[in-house]
Amino acid sequence: MDNDIKEYLMYVENNLMKKYNITQDLSRRIISESYLPDSIIKFPEECLHEDIETVTDIIYHDYLEGV
């Protein structure tokens, strides 16, 4: 995996943990079950420019809604 992708995912993970006061395990599960892994592999240029705060909110709310 490209270093930029790893770094981006790390920021999303950390942001989830801090913003929503969740564990690292839950943060990783939310990310892995979201649209993000597929999108970032298929469209890395576009995904890496998306705001981390926005992505964090979207995937967390999707998780809460069971999407």
GITA-V432509 format. One record per backbone hydrogen bond with DSSP energy under -0.5 kcal/mol. CO is the residue of the C=O (numbers start at 1). NH is the residue of the N-H. Records with the same first field share a line. If there is no record, write none. Layout:
CO = NH + NH
This chain:
2 = 6
3 = 7
4 = 8
5 = 9
6 = 10
7 = 11
8 = 12
9 = 13
10 = 14
11 = 15
12 = 16
13 = 17
14 = 18
15 = 19
16 = 20
17 = 21 + 22
23 = 27
24 = 28
25 = 29
26 = 30
27 = 31
28 = 32
29 = 33
31 = 34 + 37
35 = 39
36 = 40
37 = 41
38 = 42
39 = 43
43 = 47
44 = 48
46 = 49
47 = 50
51 = 55
52 = 56
53 = 57
54 = 58
55 = 59
56 = 60
57 = 61
58 = 62
59 = 63
60 = 64
61 = 65
62 = 66 + 67
63 = 66
